Amino acid sequence: MRDRYFSADPAQRSEARALYESVKHLPLVCPHGHVDPRLFAVPDYQFGSPVDLLIIPDHYIFRMLYSQGISLDALGIPRLPGAVTPADSAGRDHREIWRLVCEHWHVFRATPTGIWLRDELADVFGITLKLNGQNADAIYDAIAEKLGSDEFRPRALYERFNIEVLATTDAATDTLEQHQAIRESGWGGRVIPTFRPDALAHIALPGWREQIELLREVSGEPVHEYASFIRALEGRREFFKSLGATATDHAALTAYTNRLSAGEAGAIFQRALRGEASANDARQFGGHMLMEMARMSGEDGLVMQLHIGSYRNHNPWIQAHYGSDMGADIPIRSEFTANLKPLLDEFGNRRDMTLVLFNLDETTYSRELAPLAGHYPLLRLGPPWWFFDSWLGMTRFLDAVVETAGIANLAGFNDDTRAYPSIPTRHDVWRRVCADWLAGQLIRGFIDEEDACAMMRALAYDLAKQTYRLDG
């Protein structure tokens, strides 16, 4: 389907095709995602079965099937250590799991997940059979055969996908041994870490004190009080930079920011160490730590990313049995203009810093985010994220923000995925959506062909490199 996702209008479709073809072969810049660096640390890494690769790691797939009454146990999702797994689910055969998924694949019709996997199977694996119960075994065998070949090792796919740079997301306490192994191997692919300190910045998270102990171990700092905590984080950021990191990543329920005095922050930190911090302490400290992360970015040059608006682990039963990030995350209403003002008052006019904003509340796009990014030099808008990483979500995003922020204040595209083989498909959808949207602007006379071509390249490639400082 050469013209898939383009307008049915012949004039717009023709222009969209030409714009898409102009960027189709540009390298993929992947500045934010969650691919495991272990894939690249070992030259002969193998993905395992089709279920290991495509089903078990993908919460987009199993959350939808769970909504239809299919248990996570039946899909091979492991329970937490100590949790009792039903006897009929333990060690379930992967071919049986694959058949179950294919028999229910109709629930993904017209969804981004359905589009991604269909295009991924066709473009990456050369499989054009429709996913259903009748074709399940044939598709499973075809994928398994491909995964057994050298051409489907992660490093070989990196070259085939034409990836220029791929950033992983790594805990602030990570030793980054996989990234060091990649460097020492002499392989030419550029895989870089991203500093994520959420487990340390949010004192109400389960296991926070255990994370502090890990920070002590990897940083060499005592971390018995707030000042050494900050020194340890600064040191970890420098270590990440030494292995190529250009960005940090932060997630919070809201965009609340607040500057505490050193004494106030220190008092909350001590209460947290004693297990006595209140919910208000957690809110105040989290808002303060966003200010501190921005302050550090102003000093060390790391681009700051902020993901707002996900009520994580909304289903307590799923979290208790399977852990966090198991498909039970739900968007909430968000507010930026007031919540982010303390941070913008302090850093918003800086031209040498970048804060990339992501949000799950689409109503803020034109009301708050585009006006903010259209004024403050600090800000860039990240692409549609998570539930809105879709044809409609991308189109709504462009409709909502470009009139006010232009495209110069956008961060380009990132795939934000754990599903490594889906990366080229996700970029392809973004490029096709941008081509179709720009073609609509072109035939309506808002832009001319020269503008459309320049904007197309920027959205597909240049903006991501510029925003994340990946030219080096």
BAGUNU-883090 format. One line per 10 residues: number of its first residue (from 1); their letters; for each residue y negated, z, x negated of C-alpha. Coordinates in steps of 0.05 Angstrom, whole numbers. Last residue first. Example, Ala and Ser with C-alpha at 12.3 -4.5 7.8 and 13.67 -1.06 7.14 Angstrom:
2
2 = sa = 21:143:-273; 90:156:-246
END
This chain:
472
472 = gdlrytqkal = -310:356:-564; -329:319:-501; -297:371:-456; -359:411:-439; -331:431:-371; -388:400:-332; -394:339:-376; -321:321:-377; -313:333:-302; -376:293:-286
462 = dyalarmmac = -355:233:-328; -286:217:-298; -275:198:-225; -341:222:-196; -382:194:-253; -345:128:-253; -356:119:-179; -429:139:-183; -442:86:-236; -406:32:-195
452 = adeedifgri = -442:51:-130; -511:53:-164; -502:-17:-192; -475:-42:-126; -535:-16:-87; -544:50:-51; -563:73:19; -555:2:45; -503:14:99; -453:-29:61
442 = lqgalwdacv = -463:13:-2; -458:81:30; -393:62:63; -367:34:-3; -386:101:-35; -342:138:15; -284:89:6; -288:93:-70; -295:169:-68; -234:175:-23
432 = rrwvdhrtpi = -194:128:-67; -213:166:-131; -196:233:-99; -128:207:-74; -113:179:-143; -130:245:-176; -81:281:-131; -27:228:-144; -36:232:-219; -28:308:-218
422 = spyartddnf = 32:311:-171; 82:311:-228; 54:378:-254; 60:417:-188; 21:481:-207; -43:449:-182; -118:455:-187; -126:379:-188; -197:379:-215; -251:331:-194
412 = galnaigate = -325:319:-211; -367:381:-222; -422:363:-173; -496:372:-188; -506:300:-212; -474:277:-147; -536:289:-104; -548:362:-84; -581:352:-16; -553:285:11
402 = vvadlfrtmg = -491:294:-32; -469:359:-1; -444:351:70; -419:279:72; -385:287:5; -350:351:28; -330:321:95; -298:262:59; -262:308:10; -235:351:67
392 = lwsdffwwpp = -214:291:108; -176:259:52; -148:326:29; -160:384:-19; -191:422:39; -138:476:45; -139:487:-30; -207:466:-57; -258:413:-43; -291:395:-109
382 = glrllpyhga = -331:445:-151; -405:450:-140; -449:459:-202; -499:515:-213; -540:539:-272; -598:491:-263; -614:523:-195; -644:476:-143; -595:426:-114; -538:473:-129
372 = lpalersytt = -569:524:-82; -586:473:-29; -516:443:-33; -482:511:-30; -521:542:27; -524:506:94; -495:439:73; -430:466:43; -431:536:75; -396:514:138
362 = edlnflvltm = -337:489:96; -314:561:83; -261:557:29; -308:558:-31; -312:535:-103; -374:546:-147; -380:522:-219; -427:564:-261; -457:529:-321; -501:556:-377
352 = drrngfedll = -551:524:-425; -602:507:-372; -612:579:-351; -654:585:-288; -599:618:-247; -583:672:-298; -615:738:-278; -642:721:-209; -582:677:-197; -534:735:-210
342 = pklnatfesr = -573:781:-164; -579:724:-112; -504:710:-106; -492:753:-45; -557:733:-10; -550:658:-11; -475:657:-18; -441:677:47; -368:665:65; -325:664:128
332 = ipidagmdsg = -251:674:111; -196:628:87; -122:650:92; -71:664:36; 1:674:58; 32:618:16; 69:662:-33; 12:680:-79; 33:753:-87; 103:783:-85
322 = yhaqiwpnhn = 167:762:-50; 189:822:-9; 127:865:-3; 80:805:-6; 117:769:50; 117:831:93; 43:843:80; 22:774:107; -51:763:88; -32:760:14
312 = rysgihlqmv = -100:734:-6; -160:729:39; -189:669:4; -265:660:6; -291:649:-64; -269:614:-128; -318:623:-185; -315:581:-249; -355:600:-311; -364:550:-368
302 = lgdegsmram = -354:585:-435; -416:582:-479; -406:648:-517; -471:684:-501; -490:657:-433; -417:660:-414; -417:733:-432; -475:747:-385; -440:709:-330; -378:751:-341
292 = emlmhggfqr = -421:813:-339; -453:793:-273; -385:777:-244; -364:846:-270; -420:879:-230; -396:850:-165; -325:873:-179; -351:943:-198; -391:950:-135; -335:926:-90
282 = adnasaegrl = -283:969:-125; -327:1031:-123; -339:1018:-49; -263:1017:-37; -259:1084:-74; -237:1097:-145; -193:1159:-156; -135:1131:-195; -156:1168:-258; -170:1104:-295
272 = arqfiagaeg = -208:1079:-234; -251:1141:-234; -267:1129:-307; -287:1057:-294; -331:1079:-236; -368:1127:-282; -376:1075:-336; -405:1024:-288; -456:1074:-264; -474:1095:-334
262 = aslrntyatl = -479:1024:-359; -526:1009:-301; -499:967:-246; -519:895:-232; -493:869:-165; -457:806:-143; -422:792:-77; -393:721:-74; -336:746:-29; -260:752:-34
252 = aahdtatagl = -263:741:-108; -231:693:-158; -254:682:-229; -239:627:-280; -266:620:-350; -280:555:-387; -281:517:-453; -216:543:-482; -194:508:-547; -149:558:-581
242 = skfferrgel = -206:593:-617; -242:597:-550; -185:639:-521; -192:687:-579; -267:691:-569; -256:708:-496; -206:762:-516; -258:794:-561; -310:796:-506; -259:827:-459
232 = arifsayehv = -242:881:-510; -315:896:-523; -326:905:-448; -268:954:-442; -293:990:-504; -359:1002:-470; -326:1024:-404; -282:1079:-431; -212:1089:-458; -204:1017:-477
222 = pegsverlle = -176:1034:-546; -189:964:-573; -134:926:-610; -142:869:-562; -70:853:-544; -44:924:-536; -106:955:-505; -110:897:-455; -37:909:-436; -54:983:-422
212 = iqerwgplai = -112:961:-379; -64:916:-341; -19:975:-328; -80:1011:-300; -93:953:-253; -21:952:-227; -40:941:-155; -110:912:-149; -166:960:-132; -198:956:-201
202 = haladprftp = -215:882:-195; -242:861:-263; -177:871:-301; -129:830:-259; -185:779:-248; -195:765:-323; -178:690:-324; -193:655:-390; -173:581:-389; -124:553:-440
192 = ivrggwgser = -123:483:-471; -73:426:-470; -95:365:-511; -35:322:-526; -26:300:-599; 38:338:-616; 33:373:-684; 80:429:-662; 32:482:-687; -18:467:-632
182 = iaqhqeltdt = 34:469:-577; 63:533:-605; -5:566:-605; -14:547:-533; 54:577:-516; 36:640:-555; -26:649:-513; -20:724:-520; -40:731:-447; -83:792:-432
172 = aadttalvei = -140:753:-402; -89:719:-357; -82:644:-366; -103:583:-326; -82:516:-357; -130:461:-378; -106:389:-386; -142:338:-428; -139:262:-434; -81:251:-385
162 = nfreylarpr = -57:179:-382; -1:197:-333; 48:162:-380; 24:203:-439; 30:269:-403; 96:245:-373; 125:238:-444; 102:309:-460; 132:337:-396; 201:305:-407
152 = fedsglkeai = 213:251:-355; 220:192:-403; 274:230:-441; 321:224:-381; 354:279:-341; 296:285:-293; 305:212:-273; 377:223:-254; 359:285:-214; 305:247:-176
142 = adyiadanqg = 353:191:-157; 408:241:-138; 361:281:-93; 335:217:-60; 405:193:-44; 425:261:-19; 365:269:28; 364:198:56; 397:214:124; 362:282:130
132 = nlkltigfvd = 293:253:121; 244:234:66; 231:160:70; 260:118:13; 207:91:-34; 231:123:-99; 199:97:-163; 197:167:-193; 123:173:-211; 90:124:-163
122 = aledrlwigt = 138:125:-104; 160:198:-107; 90:221:-121; 61:178:-65; 108:210:-14; 99:279:-44; 24:276:-43; 18:245:27; 64:296:59; 28:353:24
112 = ptarfvhwhe = -39:325:47; -15:327:119; -7:266:165; 68:281:176; 88:346:141; 129:373:199; 172:310:195; 200:337:130; 247:383:168; 313:349:151
102 = cvlrwierhd = 285:335:82; 273:408:68; 342:429:91; 374:374:51; 337:397:-11; 361:469:0; 433:445:6; 426:405:-58; 398:467:-91; 459:509:-74
92 = rgasdaptva = 440:579:-51; 448:632:-104; 437:689:-56; 420:663:14; 481:683:54; 481:753:24; 410:767:45; 367:786:-15; 351:860:-21; 286:873:-59
82 = gplrpiglad = 296:910:-125; 264:855:-166; 220:813:-121; 253:760:-78; 268:691:-105; 248:630:-64; 311:588:-55; 288:553:8; 336:592:53; 308:657:24
72 = lsigqsylmr = 238:633:43; 261:634:115; 253:573:160; 217:592:224; 170:534:230; 113:572:197; 160:584:139; 167:509:131; 92:503:125; 87:560:75
62 = fiyhdpiill = 146:530:35; 112:464:21; 41:483:4; 70:543:-35; 100:494:-86; 138:528:-143; 206:529:-106; 202:459:-76; 185:403:-126; 210:421:-195
52 = dvpsgfqydp = 263:473:-185; 285:437:-121; 292:370:-159; 336:407:-209; 315:432:-278; 248:413:-307; 272:399:-378; 233:417:-442; 253:373:-501; 188:380:-541
42 = vaflrpdvhg = 180:455:-526; 108:481:-521; 89:428:-470; 124:454:-408; 112:525:-432; 38:514:-416; 53:527:-342; 11:481:-299; -42:521:-262; -103:477:-258
32 = hpcvlplhkv = -175:467:-279; -205:417:-327; -157:359:-314; -190:296:-340; -146:237:-323; -158:174:-365; -192:114:-332; -144:61:-307; -163:62:-233; -238:67:-248
22 = seylaraesr = -263:-3:-233; -203:-17:-187; -227:38:-141; -297:7:-136; -268:-62:-120; -220:-35:-68; -276:5:-35; -320:-57:-30; -265:-96:4; -248:-38:51
12 = qapdasfyrd = -320:-30:70; -327:-103:89; -259:-106:125; -271:-43:167; -204:-7:169; -231:41:117; -190:57:54; -135:110:52; -83:60:27; -111:-7:4
2 = rm = -55:-26:-45; 0:0:0
END
